[in-house]
Amino acid sequence: MMADTVRELEENLLLEALFQLFGSDFRGYERSAVAGKLSSFMQAHGFRTISGLQDGVIHNRDVAADLLYALAFRASGAFEEPRSVGNLRALAEPLLRSYARPKVWIPECATSEEVFALAILLEEMGIYDRAIIHATCSNPALLSEIRQARFSLDRTDEYENNYAASGGKESFSAYWSRKGDHAVFNSHLQRNITFSEYNLSTDTSFNEFHLIFCRNRLREFDYPLRRRVLDLFADSLVRFGILFTDPLEELEFYPDANNYNPVSREHGIYRRTYRVNSSAYAGAPV
């Protein structure tokens, strides 16, 4: 019991140090997810204790940068959970087609595949030319990596299968080319994507969106942060806008659950119901 208490204290102090020194706030993340990433990082970098890691973070910028990247990163591929993506494709197309300038937000994106798969969906809906995608991430190094539009050649067959199972209209191979030892998404998919730093833990609403695509992220948050983020998304969606997120069994018990109408709980698809007073828009991407 004492060891658990000490470890919890060490984790709290480390996360507070990351916030105070670098403005990166992981204090509201579900602690078991953070603990797993910390353990993997410590093993890979030769730290025996979290206190030793904290000392490295405070006194070595390279250690801090590597840890912040590791905490922000999560594995994510193209067209993951293709049945859910297929349901989103069918639901979102008529809504997004009805707007002159549909806006889409991918908060806390983690990989190029996640961003450009959505660009492919919009391309096949015939609306990409007039759409705007905001891809945001709290970690600048990870964001820079995502902007390169690269992915591993080893995953092309997997992505081809996912794409087909999600209702793809062409071939996934039509959207990328080989460059050296990587695959790179075609440049025409990059023209309407804005990449920006943004932190779900601390930042406020900065625009109105017709679709928010935040898959496999909310489950990493503890309840207070999850509630904050759901409020933020409600404040950022137009009426009847779509939230594509994790299937959340507890959403009906969320204090402002009437902000969301579940279209498909199984696939994590919700629609915004009515508008509330918006927060002041604050200097993030436009």
KANOR-V769870 format. One record per run of one state. SS is the DSSP state (2 for helix, 1 for strand, 0 for the rest). FROM is the first residue (numbers start at 1). TO is the last residue. If there is no record, write none. Layout:
ss/from/to
SS/FROM/TO
SS/FROM/TO
This chain:
ss/from/to
0/1/1
2/2/22
0/23/28
1/29/29
0/30/30
2/31/45
0/46/49
2/50/59
0/60/60
2/61/72
0/73/81
2/82/97
0/98/102
1/103/106
0/107/111
2/112/125
0/126/127
2/128/130
0/131/131
1/132/137
0/138/139
2/140/147
0/148/149
1/150/152
2/153/165
0/166/171
2/172/175
1/176/179
0/180/181
1/182/185
0/186/186
2/187/189
0/190/192
1/193/197
0/198/208
1/209/213
0/214/217
2/218/220
1/221/221
0/222/222
2/223/236
1/237/244
0/245/248
2/249/253
0/254/256
2/257/259
1/260/264
0/265/268
1/269/272
0/273/286
